[in-house]
Each structure stands twice: as C-alpha cells, then as structure tokens.
Amino acid sequence: MVKFTEAEKEELRSAAKSEKLRDDFRQMARNRFEFLTKDGEVDVDRIIRFVADINTLLNHAPKPFKPITGNNFRM
C-alpha cells in the first residue's frame, strides 16, 4: 500500500477544497458521453476533433504527415 507524505496529503486536501477544480470535474462528468453517438458507439471523428482542438489550444506545431506504409501490422 502506498503511503503519502504529509506534504502530499496537504496538497490533496487543498485540491479538494478548490471550488474551481471541483467545478472542472463536474463539467467533465457532465460531458463524459460527448464522444458517443446516439447509439452508444464511440464517434472517432469527435475524438479527433477534440485532440486537434486541444493541440491548437496548447499551441503545439503540427507534425508533418507521414503516410503509413507496409503490409505487416500488429496490434
């Protein structure tokens, strides 16, 4: 079992008291189904748009496109 230091415990306590953080988690809970279609399936296009928007928000330069080549793919 992991033991927290007193500093870590205090950090967790102060985070728990943060109304902004609590609001952010409430918002995430409300939007947790945002990436699903009405049928309950994952909408990949929505996820890609979300990742692209976050990338823009964080101001990361996009990487150049590299086409996927080959014929032996494993997961």
C-alpha positions in Angstrom: 0.0 0.0 0.0 1.3 3.5 -0.9 1.8 5.9 1.9 1.5 9.6 1.3 3.9 12.1 2.8 2.5 14.9 4.9 3.2 17.3 2.0 1.3 15.1 -0.4 -1.6 14.8 2.0 -1.8 18.6 2.4 -1.7 19.1 -1.4 -4.6 16.7 -1.8 -6.5 18.4 1.0 -6.0 21.8 -0.6 -7.0 20.5 -4.0 -10.2 19.0 -2.5 -11.1 22.4 -1.2 -10.6 24.1 -4.6 -14.1 25.1 -5.9 -12.6 25.6 -9.4 -11.2 22.1 -9.5 -14.4 20.7 -8.3 -16.3 22.6 -11.0 -13.9 21.3 -13.6 -14.5 17.7 -12.5 -18.3 18.3 -12.5 -18.1 19.6 -16.1 -16.0 16.6 -17.1 -18.6 14.3 -15.6 -21.4 16.0 -17.5 -19.5 15.7 -20.8 -18.3 12.2 -20.4 -20.6 10.9 -23.1 -19.7 13.6 -25.5 -17.7 11.2 -27.7 -20.6 8.7 -28.1 -23.2 8.6 -30.8 -26.9 8.3 -30.0 -26.4 4.5 -30.4 -23.7 4.5 -27.7 -20.9 3.9 -30.2 -17.6 5.8 -30.0 -17.5 8.6 -32.5 -13.9 8.7 -33.7 -14.4 11.9 -35.6 -15.4 13.7 -32.4 -12.3 12.4 -30.6 -10.0 13.5 -33.5 -11.6 17.0 -33.5 -11.2 17.2 -29.7 -7.5 16.2 -29.9 -6.9 18.7 -32.7 -8.6 21.4 -30.7 -6.5 20.6 -27.6 -3.4 20.6 -29.7 -4.4 24.1 -31.0 -5.1 25.3 -27.5 -1.7 24.1 -26.3 -0.1 25.8 -29.3 1.8 22.8 -30.5 3.1 22.8 -34.0 1.6 20.0 -36.0 3.9 17.2 -37.1 4.3 16.7 -40.8 2.1 13.9 -42.2 3.9 10.6 -42.8 1.9 8.1 -44.8 1.7 4.6 -43.2 3.4 2.1 -45.5 3.9 -1.6 -45.3 1.7 -4.7 -45.2 2.6 -6.3 -41.8 0.7 -4.6 -39.0 0.3 -5.8 -35.5 -1.7 -4.6 -32.5 
